[in-house]
């Protein structure tokens, strides 16, 4: 007897809410994000967040926004009920952080939920709508001023299996603190008060001075290691703060990115930022960055992720390239660097047109709403969020170290001429020991020579290709069968880098020519490293970044290495070449070239001072 086909049934409203909660509410920080964004959309300028046990016990948000009318409170808890959009076209001209109407009913379905609110007309009387899962919700009056208070208790009480997947309260709180910090950095016009387990984490009044907020949240060291960047290309504006490469971290928790004022954690943008720091950061290190990306709403879709954490651009490759090249150009002109204005491509802006970003989405006739949005965003006339962004942008360009496109930089923060150092000697056959102005300077000889070689290779490759030196007698090289197969498929690409190899069959090859700059190196090891990188570039890696990585690999195999004994003349020559080299404070892989130790620190070691 054949089995009967399964019966299709319509899910109950309760199950639907819990499925939606699984998409929208991943962990306590998801709840905090949705509630705080609602408060910002309500034009609040004072927000209080109180959290207990990392949000697993209690999350409470209190604001002074426009509030919700009494008869609207039950509707606010219905799925896909929202005041922020009316029709499908509104999704492509969004000016609010929330819009789908899923968050509140999803949160209420997995918690003990209390919503109380008062409007300008109803205060001092407000209304409370409570959902505790054990009895029907009911509306009652309460005394309160204008604004809204939402309390989420015992999160995931109706889905205990979900609660088991949460981390320790301290871990969940760290995610919440990162989010609140990101929102506070973007919305200076809002006064923020945040507590965890009764202890104040943030009490930051509204301000028009970004410096006050940054100092408040990160301290003076962070402020002194940030400088401004700004660029407008076609319909895309980029502005904000980027940090000194040495002020990097082992996680990306201090990379704050905003798209049209919306805080996002987007992999494409984050990768573009890191690519902008290429050859200045070690693998696994991330810079401190506060980056705002403003563009027409029709060029970005914020509706691709349930929690709106990621966005999708109509032409992601163009956005990625614009971000990475803007940051790379800004870093080349940073206050701690020599000015390399002549190395900036003159057609940089011209390579990005309106069509570069439009992709397959119609942008030739943008809606009036999107035109107003762009004008408001760029001129600071749309809403408080846009106005404060405009104030931030103006402040960064006026009061912080020189931003991009302001001409050659004269200030050198902590920099000096390498050739003017007084050479003391060589330590451990690895470090040059020097002195200047009462400070001890240690220079990694391999990292220094690596940076010099990389910049020489890069300059030569970009101008006329790498000049090559032909060998009178070809050098025979033997590889394993697996390595030989890889190498055989990359011979033409290696030739572009000045490495000419003949395939003798089997596992034998002959090196006939190599770049002039690479006179002495372990050719078998170099070719293995190059082929491994060429064979597996990252998916979003641009051609320029790919070339940089290959050239950095080649530069790493030049002759001066740790353990090589150098003469005084060779050490002085290295310092002279290093002084005229761009980005001379880091090797191409991001390791520091030099460390400066102030005499005061040394005196502390010997207890001469306390």
N, C-alpha and C positions, 0 to 999 in steps of 0.2 A: 504494500500500500504506500503510495507516494506521500511524502510529508507535505503538509499544508504550508503555503508561503506565509511568512511572518505578516502580521496585521499592522498596517500603518495607523498610528494614533497621533492625535494632536497633544503635544506636551502641555502639562498644567502650567499656569502662570508662575507658580512657586519654583518649578524646575527650570523654567526659562530664565528667571531671575538669577538662579544659582549658576547656570551655565554662563550667563553674562558676567557674573561676578568673577568666575574663573578667568575670563579674558581681561577684565578691567582691573580687578583687585588681585594683584599677584602677591603683595605683601603690604605691611603697614604704610610704607612710603607711597604706595599707589593711592591709598586713601588720602594721605596728607596732600599729595599733589593735586588731586581732583578738588578737594575742599578749598585749598589756598587759591587755585586758579579761579574757582567760582567767586571767591571773595574779591579777587582783583577785577574780574569781569563786572562785579557789582559796584565798581568805582570806590572801593574802600581806600582810605588813606591811613587807617590804623587797624592792624591785624595782630591778634594774639593767638599763639598756638601752645597748648599744654598737652604733653605726652607723658604717659606712664608705661614703664616696662617695655620700652622700644615700640610703643603703639599697640602692643598685644592686649593690654588691659584697657587703656583709655586713649582716645585722640579727641581733643576738643579744639575747635576753631571759633573764635569770636571776632566779628568785624563790625565796622560802622558803615557798611554799604547801604544801598537803597532799600534793602529788605524785600520781603515777599508778602503780598496781600493774603489775608486770612483764607479767602476762598481758593487761593492758588496753592496753598501748602499741600493738600492731598495730591494735587496734580503734579507737583514737583517730584513726587515719589513714584510716578508712573513712568514706565519705560518709553523712551523716545519722546518724552514731553520736554520741550525746550523753548526758551524765549529768544534764542540766539540765531536761528535760521527759520525761514518760512518755506523755501523752495530749493530744489536741487542746485540751481545756479548759484545759490548763496555759498555753497561749499567751495567755490572758486574765487570768492572775494571775502574771506573770513577776516574779521577784525577783533574776534574774541578768542580766548584761550580754550574754552569749552564750547561745544555746539551740538553734541549728539543726544544729550539727555539720558545717557545710560548710567552715569556714575552713581547718582544718589539712590536709585532703586536697587542697583547691584550691591552697593555698600549696605543698605538697609536690610537686604535679604540674608546677610551673613553676620549680623551684629545686633546689639541692642542699640537702637538708633533714636536720637531725640533731635528734632529740628524746631527751633523757636525763632521767631522773627517779628520785627515791627517796622513799619514804613514811616515816612515823614508824617503822613496823615493820621496814622493809628496811634503813634506814641503819645503818652507813656504806656499805652496798652499794647501788648504783643500777644502772639498766639503760639501754642505749642502743639506739634504733631509728633506723637511717640509711637514707635514700633518696637515691641519687646518680644515678639515671636510667640508669646503665650496667650495673648488676648488681642482682640481687634483694636486697631489704632483709633484714637479719638482726639478731637480738637478741644483745647481748653485755653483760657486766657491766662496771661502772666504780665507782670509789670516789667517793662524794659524800654530802653531808648532805641532809636532807629538803628537797624542793623540786624545781623543774623548770628545765631549761635548754633553750632552743630556738635553734638557729642556722640562719638562712636565707641561703644563699650563692648568688651569681650569679643573682639574680632574673630571671625570664623567659628563662633559658637554653634552655628547650625551645620557646619561642615568640619568636624573635628579632624578628619583625615588631612585637610588642607593645613591645619595648624601644625601638624607634625613636621611639615616641610620648612617651617620657619627656622631661622637661626637663633642664636642667643639674643636676648634683649639688647645687649651692647652692640651687636652687629646690625640689628634692625634700626637702632637709633643712629648709627653712623650713616646709614643711607638717608635717613630723614634729615640729619644735620647738613649733609651735602646738598640736598635739595633746597632747604631753607636758605642756605648760604647763596646758592645760585640765584634764587628769586630775589633775595635782598640786594645782590649786586646789580641786578637789572632794574629794580624798582626803588630808586632812591627817594621817590616821592611818598613812599609808604613808611610809616613807623612800625617797626617789628619788635615784638616781645615773644620770646620762645623759652619755655621751661621743659625740663625733663626730670621726672621724679621729684618735682618741686624745686629743683635748682635752676637758676636762670642761665640759659645758654647764650641768649642774645637779647639785648635791650638797646636797640639802635633807633634813635629818632629819625624822622624824615629830614632830608638834607638836600641842598642843591650842589653840594661839593662832593664829587666822587672820592676825593682823597680821604675825607672823613670816614666814609663807609669802608674803603679798602684798609685803611689803618685800623679801623675798629675790628674788622673780621680777620685780617691776616698779619697785622703788625708792620713796623717800619721796614724791616728787611725786605719783605715782599714788595712794598711800594717802591723802594729804591732799585729793585731789579726788574721793574716793568717800564715799558715805554710804549708810546702811541704808534698806531698804524692806521692808515685810512686810505681808501682808494674807491673811486666810483668808475665803473666800466659798464657802458651800455646801461641796462636797467638793473644792474646789480651793484650795491654798495657794501663795502667791507670796512669796518672800523672797530677799534677797541684797543686792547693792551696785549702785548706779547712779552714773555719773560726772557731774561738772560739764559742762555743754554746751561750755564753752571747752576742755575736755580731750578733744576729739574727734579722730578720725583720718580719713584718706581711704579706709580700707578697714574691713571689719567683722571684722578679725582679732582685735580685743580685745572682741568680743561673745561671752561664754561662757555658754551656755544648757544647763541640765540638766533633763531630765524624769524624775522619779522616780530621780534619781541618775545617769541616763544622759546623757552628753554628746552633744548633737545639734547639727546645723547646719540648722535648719528654717526655710524661707522664711516660713511663716506667722507663727512666733514672732518672727523677726527683724523682719518688717514691723510687727508689733504694737509692738515696742520702739521702732522709729524713729518710728512714729506717736505714741507717748507723748511724744516730744521735739518734736512738730510746733510750728513757729514758733520753735524755739530752736536748730535746726541748719540750716546751709546745705545745699543740695542736694549730694549726693555725700559728705557728712560722716556719720560713724558714732560713736556714743558708746562709752565703755568701760563694759561692763555685765557683772556676774556674777549671773545670775538662775537661781534654782531654782524649778521648777514641780512641785508634788506633787499627785497626784490618784489616784483609784481606778484600778487597772489596767484594769478593764473599760471605762473612758472613753477609753483611748488604745490604738492599735495600733502596736506598734514593729516589726511584721513586713512593712511595706509597701515597704521599700527593702532591696536585697541587702546593703548595708553598714550598715544600721540608722542611717543618717545623718539621715534624716527620719522623722517620725512622723505618724500620722493620728489626729485627735481625732473623737469621735463628734459633737461640735458645734464645729467649728473657728471659726465666727464668734463664738460666745460667748467662747471662749478668747482670740481675737484682741482682742475688745473689752475683756475684763477686763484683759489685759496692758497695752494702750495707756492705758486710763483709770487704772489703778493707778499707772503711771509718771507720767502727766500730773499726777495729784493729788499724788504725792510731790514732784515737781519744783516744784509751786506752793507747797509748804510747806518747800522746801529751805532750809538755813541761810543761803544767800546771797540769799534772796528776802525780801520783805516777807511777813508772814503773810497768807494769803488764805483762812483757814479758812471764812469765810462764803460763799465761792464754791463750795465743795464740795457737790455734790448730796446732800441728806439721805437720799435713798432709794437711794444707790449700792449698798449691800450687798443691799437688797431686790430690786433689779432682776436679781439673779443667784440663781436657785433651783437645786435639784438637777435639775429638769427642763430647765433651760437648757442643761445640758451633756450630758444623756443622749441626745438625738437619737433615733435609731431603735434604739439598743442597749438591751437590757433591763437596767435598774439598780434596779428596785424591790425585787428580792430578790438582792442581791449574795452571792457565795459567801463561805463562812467564810474561805477563803484571802485573798480580796480585803479583807475586813474586817480581818483580822489585819495585812495589809500596810499598810493606811491607818493603823491604830492604831500600828503599829511605826514607820512613816515619820514620823508627826507627833510621837510621844512619844520617838522615838530608842531603841526597844527591839528592833528587828528584827534587825539585824546591825551589824557595825562601821561599814559605810557609812552606815546610818541614824543610828547614834549620833553619828558625826562631823558629819553634816548637822545634827542637833539642836544640837550644840555650836556649830557655825558660826552657826546662826540665833540662838541665845541671845547669842553674843558680839556679833554685828552690832547687835542691839537694845540692848545694854547699854553698849558701849564706843565706838561710832562716833557721829557727829553724828546728831541726832534722826531717828528713823524716822517713817513715816507714822502718823497716829492718836495722836500723843503730845501733842496740843494745840498752840497757837500757838507758833511758833518765835521765840525772843528773840535768838538769836545771829545776827549778820550778818557773814559771812566776806567781808572785802574790800568791804563795802558802806558807803554813806554817803548823807546827804541831798543830793540834787542842788541843792535850793534854797539850801543853805548854802555852796555853792561860791563862791569869789571869781572873778567873771567878768573875764577879761582882754580878750577880744575875739574876732574871727572871723578864721580863717585860710583863705585861698584860697576864700572864699565858700562853704565846705563844712563846716568844723569849728569848733565853739565851743572856745575855749581858756580853761581854768579852772585854778584852783590850790586845793589844800587840804592842810594838814598837811605842807607841804614837798614835795608831789607835783604833777606836772603832769598835768592831766586833759584829754584831747581827746574831744569828743563829736561824732559824725556827726549833723548837724542833720536830714538826711532820714531816716536810720534811726530817730532819736528820735521825729520827728513821725509816722513810719509806725507805730511801736509804739503811740503814744498813740492815733492814729486807729483802729488795729485793735481795741484794747481797748474803745474807745468804741462802735465799730460792733458788736462781739461782744456787749457788755452790752445795748445797745439791741435788737439782733436777738433775743436770748434772752428779753427781758422782754416787749416789746410790739410787736416788729417795728420796722423802721427808719422813723422819721418822715420824711415826704417833703415836699418844697417844690415847689409847682406853679409852672410858668413862665407869666407873662402872655402871652408870645409863644413858641409852640413852636419848638424849635431844629431846623432841617432838617439831616439827616445823609445823606451819600452813601457807599455802599459798593460794592465790586466784586461781580459776579454771584455768585461763590462765597461771599463773606462775607455777602451778603444772604440766601442760602439758609440758611446756618447761623444767622444772627440771627433769621430768620423762624420757625424751629423752636424758639427759646428765649425768645420774648417773654413767655410766661406765667411761666417760671421767673425771668426778670429782674424781673418785677413783684413777686415775693416779696422781692426785695432793694431795693424802693423805687424801681426804675427803670421808669417808665411810658413806653412807646413805641408810636406808631401806625404801621402799615404803609401807606404811600402807594402801594404797588405798584412793580414794577420794582426799582430799587436805591435808592429814596428812603424814608427813615423820618423821623419827627418825634419828638423827645424832649419829652414833656409834663410830666414830673415826675421829680425825682431826690432821693436821700437828702439831708436837710438838712446832714449833715456833709460832703458833697461839693459845696462851692460852686464851686470853681474846679478844673477839670481838662480834659484833652484827651479829650473824650467818645468820639471815634471810636477812639482808641487803647485807652481803657479797655474799651469794648465788645468790641473785637477780642480783648483779653486774657481777658476774662471768658468769652466764648463758647468760645474755644479750650479753656479749662480745663473748663467745664461739659460740653463735648461729649465729652471723653476722660478721665474720672476713672479712677484705677487700679482694677483689678478688686476688690482687697481693701480699698479705701478706705472707711471708715465715713462715715455721713452727717455726723457732727460734724466730721470731718477735712475732708470736702468743703466744708462751709460755711466752715470756717476758711480754706481756700485761696482761696475766692471773696472773702471779706471782706478777706484779706490783699492780694489783687489790687486791691480797691477802695481800701484804705488807702494803697497804693503810689502812687496817683494824686492824693493830696492836694496842697495848694499848696506847701508848703515842700520844696524840692528842693536838690540840690547846685548851687551857682552862684547861689543867691538871696542878695541882700544883706539882712541883718536888722539892725534897729535894736537898741539896747541893751535897750529895753523888750520887744521881741519875743523876744530871746534869754533874758531873765530869765523871761518868761512860759513859754517852752518848758521851762526847767529846773524851774519850779514844777509844771507838768503832768506832767513825767516822773517826779518824785518820788512822786506818788500813783498811778502806773500799775503794775499787776502785770507781772512778767517784763520789767522795764524795761532789762535789760542786753543784750537782743538784739532786733533787728527781727523782724517776723513770718516773714521768710525765713531767720532764723538768723544774720545778720551781726551782729557786735558793735556796740552802740550807743556804747560808750565804751572808751577805753584809758587806763590809769593808768601813768605813768612816774615811778618813785621818783627823788627828788633824787640819791640815790647813783649811779644809772645815768647821770644827766646829768653828774655830777662826773667819772665815768669817761671820758665822751666828751672832756672838756676836760683830762684828765690831772691833775686836782686830787688824785685818789686812784688807786691802782693796783688 
